[in-house]
Amino acid sequence: MTTSDNPRSIRGKIQSQAQSLGFDAIGVASVREPWPAGARLHEFLADGRHGDMDWLGQRREGVNPREHPQALWADARCAILVGQSYASADDAIALLQLKQKGLVSAYAARRDYHDVVKGKLKQLAQWLARDTGADVKVFVDTAPLMEKPLAQRAGLGWQGKHTNLVSREHGSWLFLGAILSAADIEADAPEEDHCGSCRACLDVCPTNAFPAPYQLDARRCLAYLTIEHKGQIPLEFRQAVANRIFGCDDCLAVCPWNKFAQTSREARLEMRDDLRIAPLSELAALDDAAFRTRFAGTPVKRTGRDRFVRNVVCAIGNSDDVSLAPVAERLIGDSSPLVRGMAVWAARRLLDAEAFERLKSVQAPREGDRSVAKEWDA
């Protein structure tokens, strides 16, 4: 640390630097105290609520680094948390009524926030390292660091009943980034919970993914099922998917604190209407190359073409539009079993019983294609 600085003055300089880089929120948290979030993570994993996300439980030398920031980096003394607003002007709930179009979550219908936030965060970290002489490490959802409880400790907001961060200034629409530093920097006061008796986020969830306030069962969450889940979407949740083809914004969109959020000022994170919502017939026609081209530089790309088109076909089955039945029929011959199986389900939903039986008679499942055969016999 430079000799002329003290923890309080450094905190003020960080604020100025973060604002000059265009961040919407900034706070500092100590990481030397006990970490209750680690115990909550252990319970979440023990209950199996993480589904396919086995990486949440990965351990290094017998310790899960998510259990405490110092388990990730022993020299860390504080964390600088930044928030970047991605509040948009559209109405995510209203867009669910456009059944013939596929809806992409607000965070993903734009340039990948990892790239935008991390680029600016690296600049802030480089300045901080020069100013304090202390080592730093930068994280934007790319390492085993629990940013949301850290952000609450740093005063950016609180983890609401939907388990996401809520800000009094930015509602539920904040991308987070973190810098761990070996310097002593004055910490901000943690934010208190301001949810009160409100349970809008819990009640709006179409799959009852919240066993209790402040608890999430990812296995029932549409964001998990349409992004992280590698298998077929379970039958019990398919109708709830509606026209969501990547993620779900419902619990975020209904939060009353959103009324204070201003539309994002970061030009590089501007919403792209062509990504936010598009005709299902158009999206269903994407092969791997076309998928990669269309979603290059966005979070959607990482889920891969097959899972994405699986979601699109599920939305086709929920569209109530019989003109989309030929699209589903064509995809029964797709190279991906995920797409083939969902196409059978969609065709069953859109065709009358006689037409579906005719289709079944000429579209025999491939030999050994057990997962698709189950869809025919469902």
C-alpha positions as CSV (number, residue, x, y, z in Angstrom):
1,M,0.0,0.0,0.0
2,T,1.3,3.4,-0.8
3,T,2.5,5.3,2.3
4,S,0.3,8.3,1.8
5,D,-2.9,6.2,1.7
6,N,-5.1,4.7,4.4
7,P,-7.9,2.2,4.1
8,R,-10.6,5.0,4.0
9,S,-8.9,7.2,1.4
10,I,-8.4,4.2,-0.9
11,R,-12.1,3.4,-0.6
12,G,-13.0,6.8,-1.9
13,K,-10.5,6.6,-4.8
14,I,-11.9,3.2,-5.8
15,Q,-15.4,4.8,-6.0
16,S,-14.1,7.5,-8.3
17,Q,-12.3,5.0,-10.5
18,A,-15.3,2.7,-10.8
19,Q,-17.6,5.5,-11.7
20,S,-15.2,6.8,-14.4
21,L,-15.3,3.3,-15.9
22,G,-19.1,3.3,-16.1
23,F,-19.9,0.9,-13.3
24,D,-23.3,1.5,-11.8
25,A,-22.6,0.2,-8.3
26,I,-19.4,-0.3,-6.2
27,G,-18.8,-1.7,-2.7
28,V,-16.1,-3.2,-0.6
29,A,-16.4,-6.2,1.7
30,S,-14.0,-7.8,4.1
31,V,-13.3,-11.5,3.5
32,R,-11.7,-12.4,6.7
33,E,-14.9,-13.1,8.7
34,P,-16.9,-16.3,8.9
35,W,-18.9,-17.0,5.8
36,P,-22.5,-18.3,6.4
37,A,-23.0,-18.6,2.6
38,G,-20.7,-21.6,2.7
39,A,-23.0,-23.5,5.0
40,R,-26.0,-22.7,2.8
41,L,-24.1,-24.0,-0.2
42,H,-23.4,-27.2,1.6
43,E,-27.1,-27.7,2.4
44,F,-28.0,-26.9,-1.2
45,L,-25.6,-29.6,-2.5
46,A,-26.5,-32.1,0.1
47,D,-30.2,-31.8,-0.9
48,G,-29.2,-32.4,-4.6
49,R,-30.8,-29.1,-5.6
50,H,-27.9,-28.3,-8.0
51,G,-29.1,-30.9,-10.6
52,D,-26.5,-31.4,-13.3
53,M,-24.2,-28.6,-12.0
54,D,-21.7,-30.9,-10.5
55,W,-19.0,-28.2,-10.7
56,L,-20.7,-26.4,-7.8
57,G,-19.5,-29.2,-5.5
58,Q,-16.0,-29.6,-6.9
59,R,-13.3,-29.6,-4.2
60,R,-9.6,-28.7,-4.2
61,E,-7.4,-30.5,-1.7
62,G,-10.5,-31.6,0.1
63,V,-12.1,-28.1,0.3
64,N,-14.8,-26.5,-1.9
65,P,-13.4,-23.1,-2.7
66,R,-16.9,-21.6,-2.8
67,E,-17.2,-22.2,0.9
68,H,-15.1,-19.1,1.7
69,P,-13.3,-16.5,-0.4
70,Q,-10.1,-17.3,1.4
71,A,-10.4,-20.9,0.4
72,L,-10.1,-19.7,-3.2
73,W,-7.2,-17.4,-2.4
74,A,-5.7,-17.5,1.1
75,D,-4.0,-14.0,0.8
76,A,-7.3,-12.2,0.1
77,R,-8.2,-9.6,2.7
78,C,-11.1,-7.8,1.0
79,A,-13.3,-7.9,-2.1
80,I,-14.3,-5.0,-4.3
81,L,-17.7,-5.7,-5.9
82,V,-19.0,-3.9,-8.9
83,G,-22.5,-3.9,-10.5
84,Q,-23.4,-3.2,-14.1
85,S,-27.1,-2.5,-14.7
86,Y,-28.8,-4.4,-17.6
87,A,-32.3,-3.0,-16.9
88,S,-34.3,-2.9,-20.1
89,A,-37.4,-1.1,-21.2
90,D,-39.4,-4.1,-22.4
91,D,-41.9,-6.2,-20.3
92,A,-40.6,-9.8,-20.0
93,I,-44.0,-11.1,-18.7
94,A,-45.9,-9.5,-21.6
95,L,-43.5,-11.2,-24.1
96,L,-44.7,-14.6,-22.9
97,Q,-48.0,-14.0,-24.8
98,L,-46.2,-14.1,-28.1
99,K,-46.5,-17.8,-28.4
100,Q,-45.2,-18.2,-32.0
101,K,-41.9,-16.4,-31.0
102,G,-39.0,-17.7,-28.9
103,L,-38.1,-15.5,-25.9
104,V,-34.4,-15.2,-24.7
105,S,-33.7,-14.0,-21.2
106,A,-32.9,-10.3,-20.9
107,Y,-29.3,-10.9,-19.8
108,A,-28.5,-13.1,-22.8
109,A,-30.1,-11.1,-25.6
110,R,-27.0,-8.8,-25.9
111,R,-23.3,-9.0,-26.0
112,D,-21.8,-11.4,-23.4
113,Y,-21.6,-9.4,-20.2
114,H,-18.5,-11.5,-19.1
115,D,-16.5,-9.7,-21.8
116,V,-17.8,-6.2,-21.2
117,V,-17.6,-6.3,-17.4
118,K,-14.4,-8.2,-17.2
119,G,-12.6,-5.7,-19.5
120,K,-13.5,-2.8,-17.4
121,L,-12.9,-4.7,-14.1
122,K,-9.3,-5.5,-15.2
123,Q,-8.7,-1.8,-15.7
124,L,-9.9,-1.1,-12.2
125,A,-7.9,-4.0,-10.8
126,Q,-4.7,-2.8,-12.6
127,W,-5.2,0.7,-11.1
128,L,-5.8,-0.8,-7.6
129,A,-2.7,-3.0,-7.8
130,R,-0.6,0.0,-8.7
131,D,-2.1,2.3,-6.1
132,T,-1.9,-0.2,-3.2
133,G,1.1,-2.4,-4.2
134,A,-1.0,-5.4,-3.3
135,D,-1.9,-8.4,-5.4
136,V,-5.3,-8.7,-7.0
137,K,-7.4,-11.3,-8.7
138,V,-10.4,-10.6,-11.0
139,F,-13.6,-12.6,-11.3
140,V,-16.7,-12.3,-13.4
141,D,-18.7,-15.5,-12.9
142,T,-15.7,-17.5,-14.1
143,A,-14.3,-19.0,-10.9
144,P,-15.7,-20.6,-7.7
145,L,-16.5,-17.4,-6.0
146,M,-20.0,-16.7,-4.6
147,E,-20.5,-13.1,-5.9
148,K,-24.1,-12.6,-4.6
149,P,-23.4,-13.0,-0.9
150,L,-20.3,-11.0,-1.3
151,A,-22.2,-8.2,-3.0
152,Q,-24.7,-8.1,-0.1
153,R,-21.8,-7.9,2.3
154,A,-20.4,-5.0,0.2
155,G,-23.6,-3.1,0.4
156,L,-24.7,-3.4,-3.3
157,G,-28.0,-5.1,-2.5
158,W,-29.4,-8.1,-0.7
159,Q,-30.3,-11.6,-1.8
160,G,-34.0,-11.6,-2.2
161,K,-36.5,-14.4,-1.7
162,H,-35.7,-15.5,-5.3
163,T,-32.0,-15.9,-4.2
164,N,-30.9,-13.2,-6.7
165,L,-29.4,-9.9,-5.7
166,V,-31.8,-7.0,-5.4
167,S,-30.7,-3.3,-5.3
168,R,-32.8,-0.4,-4.1
169,E,-31.4,1.6,-7.1
170,H,-31.2,-1.1,-9.8
171,G,-33.8,-3.7,-8.9
172,S,-33.0,-7.2,-9.9
173,W,-31.0,-6.2,-13.0
174,L,-27.3,-6.2,-12.0
175,F,-24.4,-8.0,-13.5
176,L,-21.7,-8.6,-10.9
177,G,-17.9,-8.6,-10.9
178,A,-15.4,-9.0,-8.1
179,I,-11.8,-8.2,-7.4
180,L,-10.1,-10.0,-4.5
181,S,-7.3,-7.9,-3.1
182,A,-4.5,-8.5,-0.5
183,A,-4.8,-4.9,0.6
184,D,-6.6,-3.5,3.7
185,I,-9.4,-1.4,2.4
186,E,-12.2,0.1,4.4
187,A,-15.3,-2.1,4.1
188,D,-18.8,-0.8,3.4
189,A,-21.8,-1.7,5.6
190,P,-23.7,-4.8,4.4
191,E,-27.1,-4.1,2.9
192,E,-30.2,-5.2,4.9
193,D,-33.0,-7.2,3.5
194,H,-35.9,-5.1,2.2
195,C,-38.2,-7.8,0.8
196,G,-40.6,-7.4,3.8
197,S,-43.8,-9.5,3.3
198,C,-43.6,-9.4,-0.5
199,R,-43.6,-12.8,-2.2
200,A,-44.2,-11.7,-5.8
201,C,-41.1,-13.6,-7.1
202,L,-42.1,-16.8,-5.3
203,D,-45.7,-16.7,-6.5
204,V,-44.9,-16.0,-10.2
205,C,-42.6,-19.0,-10.7
206,P,-44.4,-21.4,-13.1
207,T,-42.7,-24.5,-11.7
208,N,-42.6,-23.8,-8.0
209,A,-38.9,-23.8,-7.9
210,F,-38.7,-22.1,-4.5
211,P,-39.2,-24.6,-1.7
212,A,-39.2,-21.7,0.7
213,P,-38.3,-18.0,0.6
214,Y,-34.5,-17.6,0.0
215,Q,-34.3,-21.2,-1.2
216,L,-34.0,-22.4,-4.8
217,D,-34.3,-26.0,-6.3
218,A,-32.5,-25.6,-9.6
219,R,-34.0,-28.9,-10.8
220,R,-37.3,-27.1,-11.1
221,C,-36.0,-23.8,-12.4
222,L,-36.7,-22.9,-16.1
223,A,-33.4,-21.0,-16.3
224,Y,-31.5,-24.2,-15.3
225,L,-33.6,-26.5,-17.4
226,T,-33.2,-24.4,-20.6
227,I,-29.5,-23.5,-20.1
228,E,-27.6,-25.9,-17.8
229,H,-29.6,-29.1,-18.1
230,K,-27.9,-31.4,-20.6
231,G,-30.7,-34.0,-20.8
232,Q,-34.3,-33.9,-22.0
233,I,-36.6,-31.4,-20.3
234,P,-38.7,-33.4,-17.9
235,L,-42.3,-33.9,-19.1
236,E,-43.8,-32.2,-16.0
237,F,-42.1,-28.9,-16.9
238,R,-42.5,-28.7,-20.7
239,Q,-45.8,-26.8,-20.7
240,A,-44.4,-24.3,-18.2
241,V,-41.5,-23.6,-20.5
242,A,-44.1,-21.7,-22.7
243,N,-42.1,-19.7,-25.3
244,R,-38.9,-19.4,-23.2
245,I,-36.0,-20.7,-25.2
246,F,-33.1,-19.6,-23.1
247,G,-33.5,-18.7,-19.4
248,C,-36.4,-17.2,-17.5
249,D,-36.9,-13.7,-16.2
250,D,-40.2,-14.0,-14.3
251,C,-39.0,-13.9,-10.7
252,L,-36.7,-10.9,-11.6
253,A,-39.2,-9.0,-13.7
254,V,-42.0,-8.9,-11.0
255,C,-39.8,-7.5,-8.2
256,P,-41.3,-4.2,-7.0
257,W,-37.8,-2.7,-6.6
258,N,-37.4,-2.6,-10.4
259,K,-39.5,0.6,-10.5
260,F,-36.4,2.5,-9.5
261,A,-34.2,0.9,-12.1
262,Q,-33.1,3.1,-15.0
263,T,-32.4,1.6,-18.4
264,S,-28.8,0.4,-18.8
265,R,-26.3,3.2,-19.8
266,E,-23.6,0.8,-21.1
267,A,-23.9,1.0,-24.9
268,R,-22.0,-2.3,-25.4
269,L,-24.8,-4.1,-23.4
270,E,-27.7,-2.7,-25.4
271,M,-30.5,-5.2,-25.9
272,R,-30.7,-6.7,-29.4
273,D,-34.3,-7.1,-30.4
274,D,-33.4,-9.8,-33.0
275,L,-32.0,-11.9,-30.2
276,R,-34.6,-11.1,-27.5
277,I,-37.6,-12.6,-29.4
278,A,-37.8,-14.2,-32.9
279,P,-40.1,-16.5,-34.9
280,L,-39.9,-20.1,-33.7
281,S,-39.9,-21.4,-37.3
282,E,-36.8,-19.4,-38.0
283,L,-34.9,-20.5,-34.9
284,A,-35.9,-24.2,-35.5
285,A,-34.1,-24.1,-38.9
286,L,-30.7,-23.3,-37.4
287,D,-28.0,-25.8,-38.0
288,D,-24.8,-25.7,-35.9
289,A,-23.0,-23.2,-38.1
290,A,-26.0,-20.9,-38.4
291,F,-26.5,-21.1,-34.6
292,R,-22.9,-20.1,-33.9
293,T,-23.1,-17.2,-36.3
294,R,-26.4,-15.9,-35.0
295,F,-25.4,-16.0,-31.3
296,A,-21.7,-15.2,-31.6
297,G,-20.4,-13.1,-28.8
298,T,-23.6,-13.7,-26.6
299,P,-24.2,-16.0,-23.6
300,V,-26.6,-18.1,-25.7
301,K,-23.7,-19.6,-27.7
302,R,-22.3,-21.6,-24.8
303,T,-25.4,-23.8,-24.5
304,G,-24.8,-25.3,-27.9
305,R,-27.2,-25.7,-30.9
306,D,-28.7,-29.0,-29.8
307,R,-29.9,-27.9,-26.4
308,F,-31.1,-24.5,-27.8
309,V,-33.1,-26.1,-30.6
310,R,-34.5,-28.6,-28.0
311,N,-35.9,-25.6,-26.2
312,V,-37.2,-24.1,-29.4
313,V,-39.1,-27.3,-30.3
314,C,-40.5,-27.3,-26.8
315,A,-41.8,-23.8,-27.4
316,I,-43.3,-25.0,-30.7
317,G,-45.2,-27.6,-28.8
318,N,-46.6,-24.9,-26.6
319,S,-47.5,-22.5,-29.4
320,D,-51.0,-23.8,-30.2
321,D,-50.1,-23.0,-33.8
322,V,-50.8,-26.0,-36.0
323,S,-49.0,-24.3,-38.9
324,L,-45.8,-25.2,-36.9
325,A,-46.6,-28.9,-36.9
326,P,-44.5,-29.5,-40.1
327,V,-41.5,-27.9,-38.4
328,A,-41.8,-30.4,-35.6
329,E,-42.3,-33.3,-38.0
330,R,-39.2,-32.3,-39.9
331,L,-37.1,-32.2,-36.7
332,I,-38.1,-35.8,-35.8
333,G,-35.2,-36.6,-38.2
334,D,-32.7,-34.3,-36.6
335,S,-29.2,-35.6,-35.8
336,S,-29.7,-34.8,-32.1
337,P,-31.7,-37.2,-29.9
338,L,-32.6,-34.2,-27.7
339,V,-34.2,-32.5,-30.7
340,R,-35.8,-35.7,-32.0
341,G,-37.4,-36.5,-28.7
342,M,-38.8,-33.1,-28.2
343,A,-40.0,-32.9,-31.8
344,V,-42.2,-36.0,-31.1
345,W,-43.7,-34.4,-28.1
346,A,-44.3,-31.1,-30.0
347,A,-46.0,-33.0,-32.9
348,R,-48.2,-34.9,-30.4
349,R,-49.3,-31.5,-29.0
350,L,-50.1,-29.9,-32.3
351,L,-51.6,-32.8,-34.3
352,D,-54.9,-34.5,-33.7
353,A,-54.8,-38.1,-32.6
354,E,-55.4,-39.5,-36.1
355,A,-52.7,-37.4,-37.7
356,F,-50.2,-38.2,-35.0
357,E,-50.8,-42.0,-35.4
358,R,-50.2,-41.6,-39.2
359,L,-47.0,-39.8,-38.4
360,K,-45.9,-42.5,-36.0
361,S,-46.5,-45.2,-38.6
362,V,-44.0,-43.6,-41.0
363,Q,-41.5,-42.1,-38.6
364,A,-40.2,-45.2,-36.8
365,P,-37.5,-44.4,-34.1
366,R,-33.9,-45.2,-34.9
367,E,-32.7,-48.6,-33.7
368,G,-31.3,-48.2,-30.2
369,D,-32.8,-44.7,-29.9
370,R,-34.5,-45.5,-26.6
371,S,-35.0,-42.0,-25.4
372,V,-36.9,-41.0,-28.5
373,A,-38.8,-44.3,-28.5
374,K,-40.1,-43.4,-25.1
375,E,-41.5,-40.1,-26.5
376,W,-43.5,-42.0,-29.1
377,D,-45.0,-44.3,-26.5
378,A,-45.7,-41.6,-23.9
